[in-house]
């Protein structure tokens, strides 16, 4: 399989043998491990919400902004909600729809309540993140009943085990991503990335979560564009624009799962599972990202004329398909 041969090379060049160790270390540094062990929903909420704040911009920019301005927290939002704001959209999770808070203009869909609205009290990067913070809070309060760990355990326990391994993995993923997909402003990519690191980082206290997390694939523009430029999408009859199509049957995520099934990840670290889709996807991201090897991306390639990077490790295997036609 052409895609497997090409991506295996990427894993050899950019795959991290310390990938799992890094996730566990990050879970300890962020407080995630402690939050899970203590069943601390407030701390777990803060870690997840912080991860949501990285969407839509480079990690470095998001990290710097939060370092300077902070992020919303469970404690802050809970205190604000205890004041019982008059806005009808903040009544419950089900009422919270079409808030439309905009940080720049200070407007929303309930202008008569904006003066006492708690959303503007948080100095987040944009109004969409303010909406996400309150949507996720209401989800945690009203759907998860203030027990995020219990909700995750409950959702996973509801999935039958009679299906094939792949079908079972996808059902488990959907049991978590499906409901969270309705939290305002979070994409499948963001959810897959956040939940994958949460589930794998908790392996010491929730070992049964690991199998779900290691199979979650986060397709961002770097990964999608890599599959386009290299001709993988065309060879798999899967040409599509970046977005929801990446997660549809036959899209980027399915292709990466099929490739991961052909790559024994234990060759990179004996502690890895044999089939490790998240590792394969992360190796591609690492190969492309400016924060990684910085090779296959729009900063290096003029997508109107195609790639001319002869030093690329897969240059001779790559189709060098242009992303833009003009």
JOLINSUL-V101468 format. One record per pair of residues at least 24 apart in sequence whose ideal C-beta (glycine too) atoms are under 10 Angstrom apart, sorted by the first residue. I is the first residue (numbers start at 1). J is the second residue. Records with the same first field share a line. If there is no record, write none. Layout:
I = J, J
//
This chain:
1 = 232, 235, 236, 258, 259, 262
2 = 230, 231, 232, 235, 236, 317, 319
3 = 227, 230, 231, 232, 233, 235, 236, 255, 256, 258, 259, 262
4 = 232, 258, 259, 260, 261, 262, 263, 280
5 = 259, 262, 263, 314, 317
6 = 226, 227, 230, 231, 232, 235, 259, 284, 313, 314, 317, 318, 319
7 = 226, 227, 230, 232, 255, 256, 259, 260, 262, 263, 280, 281, 283, 284, 287, 314
8 = 259, 262, 263, 264, 267, 280, 283, 314
9 = 283, 287, 313, 314, 317
10 = 226, 230, 259, 280, 283, 284, 285, 286, 287, 288, 293, 295, 296, 313, 314
11 = 259, 260, 263, 265, 267, 268, 276, 279, 280, 282, 283, 284, 286, 287
12 = 263, 267, 268, 283, 313
13 = 283, 286, 287, 293, 295, 312, 313, 314
14 = 282, 283, 284, 285, 286, 287, 288, 289, 292, 293, 295, 296, 313
15 = 263, 265, 267, 268, 269, 272, 276, 279, 280, 282, 283, 284, 286, 287
16 = 268, 269, 279, 282, 283, 286, 292
17 = 267, 268, 269, 270, 271, 272, 279
18 = 268, 269
19 = 200, 214, 265, 268, 269, 271, 272, 276, 278, 279, 282, 283, 286
20 = 200, 201, 203, 210, 214, 269, 271, 272, 273, 276, 278, 279
21 = 269, 271
22 = 197, 201, 282
23 = 196, 197, 198, 199, 200, 201, 202, 203, 213, 214, 278, 282
24 = 197, 200, 201, 202, 203, 204
25 = 201
26 = 197, 201
27 = 197, 198, 200, 201, 202, 203, 204
28 = 201, 204
30 = 197, 198, 201
32 = 197, 198, 201, 202
33 = 201, 202, 203, 204, 205
34 = 205
35 = 148, 149, 198, 202
36 = 148, 149, 152, 198, 201, 202, 204, 205, 206, 209
37 = 149, 202, 204, 205, 206
38 = 149, 205
39 = 147, 148, 149, 150, 205
40 = 74, 148, 149
41 = 74, 140, 141, 144, 145, 146, 147, 148, 149, 150, 151
42 = 73, 74, 75, 77, 78, 140, 146, 148
43 = 73, 74, 75, 148
44 = 74, 140, 147, 148, 149, 152, 198, 202
45 = 72, 73, 74, 75, 77, 78, 133, 136, 137, 139, 140, 141, 144, 146, 148
46 = 71, 72, 73, 74, 75, 76
47 = 194, 197, 198, 201
48 = 136, 140, 148, 180, 183, 186, 191, 194, 195, 197, 198
49 = 73, 74, 77, 124, 129, 132, 133, 136, 137, 140, 194
50 = 194
51 = 186, 190, 191, 193, 194, 195, 197, 198
52 = 129, 132, 133, 135, 136, 183, 185, 186, 187, 190, 191, 193, 194
53 = 124, 125, 126, 129, 132, 133, 190
54 = 125, 190, 193, 194
55 = 128, 129, 132, 185, 186, 187, 189, 190, 191, 193, 194, 220
56 = 125, 126, 128, 129, 185, 187, 190
57 = 125, 126
58 = 289, 290, 291
59 = 289, 290, 291
60 = 290, 291
61 = 125
62 = 125, 129
65 = 123, 124, 125, 126, 129
66 = 123, 124, 125
68 = 123
69 = 122, 123, 124, 125
70 = 122, 123, 124
71 = 122, 123, 124, 125, 129, 133
72 = 118, 119, 121, 122, 123, 124, 129, 130, 132, 133, 134, 136, 137
73 = 122, 133, 137
74 = 133, 136, 137, 140, 141, 146
76 = 118, 121, 122, 133, 137
77 = 118, 119, 121, 122, 133, 134, 136, 137, 138, 140, 141
78 = 137, 140, 141, 146
79 = 118
80 = 117, 118, 119, 121, 122, 134, 137
81 = 118, 134, 137, 138, 141
83 = 116, 118
85 = 113, 116, 117, 118, 119, 134
86 = 110, 112, 113, 115, 116, 117
87 = 112, 113, 114, 116, 117, 118, 119
88 = 113
89 = 113, 117, 131, 134, 138
90 = 117, 118, 119, 134, 137, 138
91 = 138, 142
92 = 138, 141, 142, 143
93 = 134, 135, 136, 137, 138, 139, 140, 141, 142, 143, 144, 182, 183
94 = 138, 142, 143, 182
95 = 138, 142
96 = 131, 134, 135, 137, 138, 139, 142, 183, 184
97 = 135, 182, 184
98 = 131, 184
99 = 127, 128, 130, 131, 134, 135, 184
100 = 127, 128, 131
101 = 126, 127, 128, 129, 130, 131, 134, 184
102 = 126, 127, 128, 130, 131
103 = 127, 128, 129, 130, 131
126 = 185
127 = 185
128 = 184, 185
129 = 184, 185
130 = 184, 185
131 = 183, 184, 185
132 = 183, 184, 185, 186, 190
133 = 183, 184, 185
134 = 183, 184
135 = 182, 183, 184, 185, 186
136 = 180, 183, 184, 185, 186
137 = 183
138 = 183, 184
139 = 179, 180, 182, 183, 184
140 = 183
143 = 179, 180, 182, 183
144 = 179, 180
148 = 198
149 = 202, 205, 206, 209
151 = 176, 179, 180
152 = 176, 195, 198, 199, 202, 206, 209, 212
153 = 206, 208, 209
155 = 179, 180, 212
156 = 199, 206, 208, 209, 211, 212
157 = 208
159 = 212
165 = 211, 215, 261, 275
166 = 215, 254, 257, 258, 261, 275
168 = 211, 212, 215
169 = 211, 212, 214, 215, 216, 257, 275, 277
170 = 215, 253, 254, 257
171 = 212
172 = 199, 209, 211, 212, 213, 215, 216
173 = 199, 212, 213, 215, 216, 217, 253
175 = 212
176 = 209, 212, 213, 216
177 = 216, 247
187 = 218, 219, 220, 243, 244, 246, 247
188 = 216, 217, 218, 219, 243, 244, 246, 247, 253
189 = 217, 218, 219, 220, 221, 223, 224, 242, 243, 246, 247, 252, 253
190 = 218, 220
191 = 216, 218
192 = 216, 217, 218, 219, 220, 247, 253, 278, 281
193 = 217, 218, 219, 220, 278, 281, 282, 285
194 = 218
196 = 277, 278, 281, 282
197 = 278
199 = 278
200 = 278
210 = 273
211 = 273
213 = 278
214 = 260, 265, 272, 273, 275, 276, 277, 278, 279
215 = 257, 260, 273, 275, 276, 277, 278
216 = 253, 277, 278, 281
217 = 246, 247, 252, 253, 254, 255, 256, 257, 260, 277, 278, 280, 281, 282
218 = 246, 253, 256, 278, 281, 282, 285
219 = 243, 245, 246, 247, 251, 252, 253, 255, 256, 281, 284, 285
220 = 246, 252, 281, 284, 285, 288, 289
221 = 246, 288, 297, 298
222 = 284, 285, 286, 287, 288, 289, 290, 292, 296, 297, 298
223 = 252, 253, 256, 281, 282, 284, 285, 287, 288, 289, 296
224 = 251, 252, 284, 323
225 = 288, 296, 297, 298, 301, 303, 321, 323
226 = 252, 284, 285, 287, 288, 295, 296, 297, 314, 318
227 = 251, 252, 255, 256, 259, 284, 321
228 = 252, 303, 319, 321, 322, 323
229 = 288, 296, 297, 301, 303, 306, 307, 318, 319, 320, 321, 322, 323
230 = 284, 296, 307, 312, 314, 317, 318, 319, 320, 321
231 = 317, 318, 319, 320, 321
232 = 256, 259, 318, 319, 321
233 = 319, 321
234 = 319, 321
235 = 319
239 = 321
242 = 323
252 = 281, 284
253 = 277, 281
256 = 280, 281, 284
257 = 281
259 = 284
287 = 312, 313, 314
298 = 323, 324
//
